Amino acid sequence: MMTPDLLQRAGAFLYGDRWKAMLSRDLGCSDRTLRRWMAGKPMPAGTLEKVRAILAKHRRALEAIEDALEAAIEPVAA
């Protein structure tokens, strides 16, 4: 079950200080709706899965950047 605490933790990690506006955009709801959820209004079914999908998308993007950085490291001559 998605809780306001989990929603806040995921949003702040993904987007920083402006997480409410950016997460609501990615969830397809208004930031006002998201604020209602944070105040305790029940979240619709599927919110947890949507947040997990957003996290997975960001994880894949971070892994691609990490791979590119790893490839850019020049080997140290022995």
C-alpha positions, 0 to 999 in steps of 0.5 A, a space after each residue: 500500500 502506498 503511504 504518504 511517507 513512501 510517496 514523499 520519500 520517492 518523490 524527494 529522491 527523484 526530484 528534490 525540492 520540487 518533487 510534488 509538482 514533478 511527481 504529480 506531472 509524471 503520475 498524471 494528476 494535479 499537484 493539488 491532488 497529490 497534496 490531498 494524498 499527502 494529507 491523508 486522502 486515499 490514493 487510487 489503486 495503481 499509484 504504487 505501481 506507477 511510482 515503481 515504474 517511474 523509479 525503474 525508469 530513472 534507475 535505468 537512466 542512471 545505470 546508462 549514465 554510470 555505464 557511459 562514465 565507466 567507459 570514459 575512464 581511461 585505463 591506467 598504464 602499468 
